[in-house]
Amino acid sequence: MGRLALAAADPALASLAMKTRTLLLLSVGTALMILLAGGALLFQLSSQKTTSPPLSIGQATTVGDVDVTIIKSNVVGERLVVSVNLSGVDDIDGIESFRLVTGDRRLDPIAAPAPGRCAAITVAVQECVIDFDISASQGTSRVLVLRRGENQATWRLS
């Protein structure tokens, strides 16, 4: 049945057919706009700097609001002990910003208080250690990651 026949039979049905076509055209236009926006986002992401090179042991850096220097790292039993100098801001949970990435896991620092272990980040410079339990890790690669807000730094420890 053509549009003329629909209009003759019932004028309400004829206007309904026009609205359906309009909605279909609008949906196709919206889909094209979404595809265009997705393409622009992919182009923007492809031009971003993907990674930063790892820092050297002993090299001082600032990550967000924290000044940090990794002094040394060594394995003691089933723990990796990382000696650091930290300063910059008072943050009682700041040590949780560190992660150890191995070939097979991402490890959080040991949080239990111990002599010499970093408990918090303070404004004053402090030399302390950050311990990681590596007993369950099978990986040989060890990368220390510090992330503060949108800023990040990495150190290759092995």
C-alpha positions in Angstrom: 0.0 0.0 0.0 1.5 3.3 -1.1 1.5 6.5 0.9 -1.3 8.0 -1.2 -3.5 5.0 -0.4 -2.6 5.3 3.3 -3.4 9.0 3.3 -6.7 8.3 1.6 -7.5 5.5 4.1 -6.4 7.2 7.3 -4.5 10.6 7.4 -3.0 9.7 10.8 -1.2 6.6 9.4 0.3 8.8 6.6 1.9 11.2 9.1 3.1 8.2 11.1 5.0 6.9 8.1 6.7 10.3 7.7 7.7 10.3 11.3 9.2 6.8 11.0 11.3 7.8 8.0 12.5 10.9 9.9 13.5 8.9 12.9 15.4 6.4 10.7 17.3 9.2 9.1 18.1 10.8 12.5 19.3 7.5 13.8 21.6 7.0 10.8 23.0 10.5 11.3 23.6 9.9 15.0 25.4 6.6 14.2 27.7 8.5 11.8 28.4 11.2 14.4 29.3 8.5 16.9 31.6 6.8 14.4 33.3 10.1 13.6 33.8 10.9 17.3 35.3 7.4 17.9 37.7 7.9 15.0 38.8 11.2 16.5 39.4 9.6 19.9 41.5 6.8 18.3 43.6 9.4 16.5 44.1 11.4 19.7 45.1 8.2 21.6 47.5 7.1 18.9 49.4 10.4 19.1 49.9 10.2 22.9 53.2 9.3 24.4 52.6 5.7 25.5 55.3 5.1 28.1 58.1 6.8 29.9 61.5 5.1 30.2 62.3 3.6 33.6 64.3 5.7 36.0 67.8 4.7 37.2 68.5 3.6 40.8 69.7 6.7 42.6 68.0 9.1 40.3 65.8 11.6 42.2 62.4 12.4 40.7 59.1 14.1 41.5 55.9 12.1 41.0 52.9 14.3 41.6 53.4 15.7 45.1 56.1 13.3 46.2 59.9 13.6 45.8 61.4 10.1 45.7 64.8 8.5 45.2 65.2 4.7 45.0 68.5 4.0 46.8 68.9 0.2 46.3 66.9 -3.0 46.3 67.8 -6.5 47.4 66.1 -9.8 48.2 66.0 -10.9 51.8 64.4 -14.3 52.2 61.0 -14.1 50.5 60.9 -10.3 50.5 62.1 -7.7 48.2 63.4 -4.7 50.3 63.6 -1.4 48.5 65.4 1.5 50.2 64.0 4.9 49.4 64.2 8.6 50.3 60.7 10.1 50.4 59.4 13.6 51.0 57.0 16.2 49.8 53.6 15.9 51.5 52.0 14.5 54.6 50.1 11.3 53.4 49.5 8.5 55.9 48.4 6.2 53.1 51.1 7.3 50.6 53.0 4.1 50.7 50.0 2.3 49.1 50.9 4.3 45.9 53.8 1.9 45.3 53.4 -1.4 43.4 55.8 -4.1 42.4 55.0 -5.6 39.0 56.6 -8.9 38.4 56.2 -11.1 35.3 53.1 -12.8 36.7 51.7 -10.5 39.5 51.2 -7.0 40.8 52.2 -6.8 44.4 51.2 -4.3 47.1 53.8 -3.2 49.8 53.7 -4.9 53.2 51.7 -2.6 55.4 52.5 -4.0 58.8 54.7 -1.6 60.9 58.3 -2.7 61.4 61.6 -0.8 62.3 62.9 1.1 59.3 59.8 0.4 57.2 58.1 3.3 55.6 54.8 4.0 57.3 53.7 7.2 55.6 55.0 10.0 53.3 55.9 13.1 55.2 57.0 16.7 54.2 60.4 16.1 55.7 62.8 13.8 53.9 62.9 10.3 55.4 65.0 7.3 54.5 63.1 4.1 54.9 62.4 0.7 53.2 59.4 -0.6 51.4 59.0 -4.4 51.6 57.2 -6.6 49.1 56.3 -10.3 49.7 57.6 -12.1 46.6 57.1 -15.6 47.8 54.2 -16.3 45.5 55.7 -14.6 42.4 57.3 -16.8 39.8 58.5 -13.9 37.6 62.1 -12.8 37.3 61.3 -9.3 36.1 60.7 -6.7 38.8 59.5 -3.2 38.1 58.6 -0.7 40.9 55.8 1.6 40.0 54.8 4.8 41.9 51.5 6.4 40.8 50.3 9.7 42.3 47.2 11.1 40.6 47.9 11.1 36.9 51.7 11.0 37.3 53.7 7.8 37.3 57.3 6.7 37.6 58.9 3.3 37.1 62.2 1.7 38.1 63.5 -1.6 36.7 64.9 -3.4 39.8 66.2 -6.6 38.1 
